[in-house]
């Protein structure tokens, strides 16, 4: 299986939750240089919301907009 963890050369968002009984983990790297990691369902949810609002796709909306 390929490593899906985002890097500076391959920015993005990666979330993993192998089973319902394990905590989620997440990592995000934006092309602007920002990066973050989170462990736990609530923290990963916050990471995804923050990345979506302030990085990644948000940069594309700001540039068009």
DRENTORKOL-3810 file (N, C-alpha, C; in nm, 4 decimals):
REM DRENTORKOL-3810
@n.u->0.0835; n.v->-0.1182; n.w->0.0000; ca.u->0.0000; ca.v->0.0000; ca.w->0.0000; c.u->0.0882; c.v->0.1248; c.w->0.0000
@n.u->0.0512; n.v->0.2224; n.w->-0.0755; ca.u->0.1275; ca.v->0.3463; ca.w->-0.0879; c.u->0.1165; c.v->0.4291; c.w->0.0399
@n.u->0.2201; n.v->0.5042; n.w->0.0694; ca.u->0.2179; ca.v->0.5966; ca.w->0.1825; c.u->0.1395; c.v->0.7200; c.w->0.1405
@n.u->0.0291; n.v->0.7458; n.w->0.2082; ca.u->-0.0578; ca.v->0.8577; ca.w->0.1727; c.u->-0.0363; c.v->0.9800; c.w->0.2605
@n.u->0.0671; n.v->0.9772; n.w->0.3454; ca.u->0.0946; ca.v->1.0898; ca.w->0.4334; c.u->0.1367; c.v->1.2103; c.w->0.3511
@n.u->0.0716; n.v->1.3256; n.w->0.3715; ca.u->0.1085; ca.v->1.4451; ca.w->0.2956; c.u->0.2496; c.v->1.4928; c.w->0.3295
@n.u->0.3147; n.v->1.5523; n.w->0.2314; ca.u->0.4486; ca.v->1.6088; ca.w->0.2486; c.u->0.4515; c.v->1.7456; c.w->0.1811
@n.u->0.5614; n.v->1.8167; n.w->0.1983; ca.u->0.5756; ca.v->1.9471; ca.w->0.1319; c.u->0.5698; c.v->1.9324; c.w->-0.0203
@n.u->0.6210; n.v->1.8213; n.w->-0.0720; ca.u->0.6171; ca.v->1.7974; ca.w->-0.2168; c.u->0.4837; c.v->1.7413; c.w->-0.2639
@n.u->0.4050; n.v->1.6897; n.w->-0.1705; ca.u->0.2756; ca.v->1.6321; ca.w->-0.2033; c.u->0.1762; c.v->1.6739; c.w->-0.0945
@n.u->0.1344; n.v->1.8031; n.w->-0.0929; ca.u->0.0473; ca.v->1.8531; ca.w->0.0130; c.u->-0.0909; c.v->1.7875; c.w->0.0081
@n.u->-0.1566; n.v->1.7908; n.w->0.1200; ca.u->-0.2917; ca.v->1.7367; ca.w->0.1272; c.u->-0.3301; c.v->1.7027; c.w->0.2691
@n.u->-0.4339; n.v->1.6237; n.w->0.2812; ca.u->-0.4912; ca.v->1.5857; ca.w->0.4094; c.u->-0.5049; c.v->1.4343; c.w->0.4117
@n.u->-0.4636; n.v->1.3720; n.w->0.5211; ca.u->-0.4763; ca.v->1.2269; ca.w->0.5347; c.u->-0.5360; c.v->1.1955; c.w->0.6713
@n.u->-0.6423; n.v->1.1150; n.w->0.6724; ca.u->-0.7083; ca.v->1.0728; ca.w->0.7954; c.u->-0.7152; c.v->0.9212; c.w->0.7957
@n.u->-0.6906; n.v->0.8620; n.w->0.9118; ca.u->-0.6978; ca.v->0.7170; ca.w->0.9247; c.u->-0.7731; c.v->0.6803; c.w->1.0515
@n.u->-0.8579; n.v->0.5800; n.w->1.0409; ca.u->-0.9284; ca.v->0.5233; ca.w->1.1564; c.u->-0.9471; c.v->0.3753; c.w->1.1256
@n.u->-0.8462; n.v->0.2936; n.w->1.1604; ca.u->-0.8454; ca.v->0.1530; ca.w->1.1208; c.u->-0.9653; c.v->0.0719; c.w->1.1693
@n.u->-1.0201; n.v->0.1071; n.w->1.2857; ca.u->-1.1373; ca.v->0.0352; ca.w->1.3358; c.u->-1.2195; c.v->0.1293; c.w->1.4228
@n.u->-1.3448; n.v->0.0954; n.w->1.4475; ca.u->-1.4301; ca.v->0.1822; ca.w->1.5301; c.u->-1.3776; c.v->0.2007; c.w->1.6723
@n.u->-1.2947; n.v->0.1091; n.w->1.7190; ca.u->-1.2467; ca.v->0.1151; ca.w->1.8571; c.u->-1.1120; c.v->0.1838; c.w->1.8732
@n.u->-1.0528; n.v->0.2318; n.w->1.7656; ca.u->-0.9244; ca.v->0.3014; ca.w->1.7749; c.u->-0.9448; c.v->0.4490; c.w->1.7451
@n.u->-0.8627; n.v->0.5346; n.w->1.8055; ca.u->-0.8765; ca.v->0.6772; ca.w->1.7775; c.u->-0.8300; c.v->0.7102; c.w->1.6356
@n.u->-0.8918; n.v->0.8076; n.w->1.5771; ca.u->-0.8512; ca.v->0.8556; ca.w->1.4449; c.u->-0.7179; c.v->0.9275; c.w->1.4563
@n.u->-0.6425; n.v->0.9266; n.w->1.3476; ca.u->-0.5205; ca.v->1.0069; ca.w->1.3376; c.u->-0.5289; c.v->1.0856; c.w->1.2078
@n.u->-0.4675; n.v->1.2012; n.w->1.2047; ca.u->-0.4709; ca.v->1.2815; ca.w->1.0840; c.u->-0.3469; c.v->1.3661; c.w->1.0702
@n.u->-0.3152; n.v->1.3989; n.w->0.9466; ca.u->-0.2047; ca.v->1.4907; ca.w->0.9189; c.u->-0.2424; c.v->1.5743; c.w->0.7978
@n.u->-0.1927; n.v->1.6955; n.w->0.7977; ca.u->-0.2207; ca.v->1.7881; ca.w->0.6886; c.u->-0.0968; c.v->1.8693; c.w->0.6589
@n.u->-0.0722; n.v->1.8921; n.w->0.5315; ca.u->0.0358; ca.v->1.9795; ca.w->0.4867; c.u->-0.0214; c.v->2.0627; c.w->0.3726
@n.u->-0.0048; n.v->2.1929; n.w->0.3804; ca.u->-0.0549; ca.v->2.2840; ca.w->0.2783; c.u->0.0609; c.v->2.3323; c.w->0.1917
@n.u->0.0307; n.v->2.3681; n.w->0.0698; ca.u->0.1352; ca.v->2.4198; ca.w->-0.0192; c.u->0.1915; c.v->2.5525; c.w->0.0296
@n.u->0.1229; n.v->2.6189; n.w->0.1248; ca.u->0.1748; ca.v->2.7443; ca.w->0.1808; c.u->0.2805; c.v->2.7188; c.w->0.2882
@n.u->0.2989; n.v->2.5899; n.w->0.3271; ca.u->0.3992; ca.v->2.5555; ca.w->0.4263; c.u->0.3425; c.v->2.5165; c.w->0.5616
@n.u->0.2162; n.v->2.5410; n.w->0.5866; ca.u->0.1538; ca.v->2.5040; ca.w->0.7139; c.u->0.1406; c.v->2.3524; c.w->0.7221
@n.u->0.1574; n.v->2.2995; n.w->0.8424; ca.u->0.1379; ca.v->2.1562; ca.w->0.8629; c.u->0.0848; c.v->2.1330; c.w->1.0031
@n.u->0.0151; n.v->2.0197; n.w->1.0214; ca.u->-0.0406; ca.v->1.9864; ca.w->1.1518; c.u->-0.0695; c.v->1.8374; c.w->1.1574
@n.u->-0.0722; n.v->1.7843; n.w->1.2797; ca.u->-0.1125; ca.v->1.6465; ca.w->1.3025; c.u->-0.2124; c.v->1.6454; c.w->1.4173
@n.u->-0.2917; n.v->1.5386; n.w->1.4250; ca.u->-0.3892; ca.v->1.5257; ca.w->1.5328; c.u->-0.4129; c.v->1.3787; c.w->1.5625
@n.u->-0.4457; n.v->1.3506; n.w->1.6874; ca.u->-0.4823; ca.v->1.2165; ca.w->1.7307; c.u->-0.6086; c.v->1.2273; c.w->1.8145
@n.u->-0.7039; n.v->1.1407; n.w->1.7880; ca.u->-0.8323; ca.v->1.1427; ca.w->1.8578; c.u->-0.9397; c.v->1.1947; c.w->1.7646
@n.u->-1.0576; n.v->1.1384; n.w->1.7766; ca.u->-1.1650; ca.v->1.1713; ca.w->1.6828; c.u->-1.1980; c.v->1.3208; c.w->1.6802
@n.u->-1.2140; n.v->1.3829; n.w->1.7963; ca.u->-1.2497; ca.v->1.5247; ca.w->1.8000; c.u->-1.1375; c.v->1.6123; c.w->1.7447
@n.u->-1.0129; n.v->1.5793; n.w->1.7793; ca.u->-0.8996; ca.v->1.6580; ca.w->1.7314; c.u->-0.8825; c.v->1.6441; c.w->1.5803
@n.u->-0.9033; n.v->1.5241; n.w->1.5270; ca.u->-0.8920; ca.v->1.5047; ca.w->1.3825; c.u->-1.0047; c.v->1.5791; c.w->1.3104
@n.u->-1.1241; n.v->1.5759; n.w->1.3666; ca.u->-1.2359; ca.v->1.6514; ca.w->1.3075; c.u->-1.2002; c.v->1.8001; c.w->1.3005
@n.u->-1.1415; n.v->1.8543; n.w->1.4077; ca.u->-1.1002; ca.v->1.9948; ca.w->1.4099; c.u->-0.9901; c.v->2.0210; c.w->1.3074
@n.u->-0.8963; n.v->1.9274; n.w->1.2927; ca.u->-0.7900; ca.v->1.9412; ca.w->1.1928; c.u->-0.8494; c.v->1.9503; c.w->1.0529
@n.u->-0.9424; n.v->1.8612; n.w->1.0208; ca.u->-1.0048; ca.v->1.8617; ca.w->0.8885; c.u->-1.0801; c.v->1.9918; c.w->0.8649
@n.u->-1.1575; n.v->2.0361; n.w->0.9631; ca.u->-1.2322; ca.v->2.1608; ca.w->0.9482; c.u->-1.1384; c.v->2.2798; c.w->0.9296
@n.u->-1.0322; n.v->2.2859; n.w->1.0086; ca.u->-0.9364; ca.v->2.3958; ca.w->0.9973; c.u->-0.8637; c.v->2.3958; c.w->0.8650
@n.u->-0.8226; n.v->2.2779; n.w->0.8191; ca.u->-0.7526; ca.v->2.2679; ca.w->0.6909; c.u->-0.8456; c.v->2.3101; c.w->0.5767
@n.u->-0.9685; n.v->2.2623; n.w->0.5802; ca.u->-1.0639; ca.v->2.2934; ca.w->0.4741; c.u->-1.0980; c.v->2.4426; c.w->0.4716
@n.u->-1.1077; n.v->2.5031; n.w->0.5884; ca.u->-1.1442; ca.v->2.6444; ca.w->0.5978; c.u->-1.0280; c.v->2.7374; c.w->0.5650
@n.u->-0.9067; n.v->2.7019; n.w->0.6076; ca.u->-0.7943; ca.v->2.7951; ca.w->0.5998; c.u->-0.6821; c.v->2.7572; c.w->0.5050
@n.u->-0.6804; n.v->2.6339; n.w->0.4572; ca.u->-0.5701; ca.v->2.5867; ca.w->0.3733; c.u->-0.6257; c.v->2.5047; c.w->0.2582
@n.u->-0.5369; n.v->2.4375; n.w->0.1862; ca.u->-0.5796; ca.v->2.3499; ca.w->0.0773; c.u->-0.6809; c.v->2.4132; c.w->-0.0160
@n.u->-0.8060; n.v->2.3648; n.w->-0.0135; ca.u->-0.9071; ca.v->2.4178; ca.w->-0.1037; c.u->-0.9388; c.v->2.5653; c.w->-0.0779
@n.u->-0.9199; n.v->2.6123; n.w->0.0447; ca.u->-0.9494; ca.v->2.7535; ca.w->0.0753; c.u->-0.8579; c.v->2.8470; c.w->-0.0037
@n.u->-0.7325; n.v->2.8091; n.w->-0.0238; ca.u->-0.6412; ca.v->2.8929; ca.w->-0.1021; c.u->-0.6915; c.v->2.9082; c.w->-0.2448
@n.u->-0.7441; n.v->2.8013; n.w->-0.3014; ca.u->-0.7960; ca.v->2.8080; ca.w->-0.4382; c.u->-0.9163; c.v->2.9011; c.w->-0.4476
@n.u->-1.0043; n.v->2.8978; n.w->-0.3471; ca.u->-1.1211; ca.v->2.9877; ca.w->-0.3473; c.u->-1.0763; c.v->3.1319; c.w->-0.3363
@n.u->-0.9764; n.v->3.1596; n.w->-0.2507; ca.u->-0.9291; ca.v->3.2968; ca.w->-0.2317; c.u->-0.8644; c.v->3.3517; c.w->-0.3581
@n.u->-0.7912; n.v->3.2646; n.w->-0.4293; ca.u->-0.7234; ca.v->3.3089; ca.w->-0.5514; c.u->-0.8236; c.v->3.3425; c.w->-0.6612
@n.u->-0.9371; n.v->3.2690; n.w->-0.6656; ca.u->-1.0387; ca.v->3.2942; ca.w->-0.7684; c.u->-1.1262; c.v->3.4118; c.w->-0.7309
@n.u->-1.1360; n.v->3.4377; n.w->-0.6006; ca.u->-1.2249; ca.v->3.5228; ca.w->-0.5613; c.u->-1.2707; c.v->3.6414; c.w->-0.5222
END
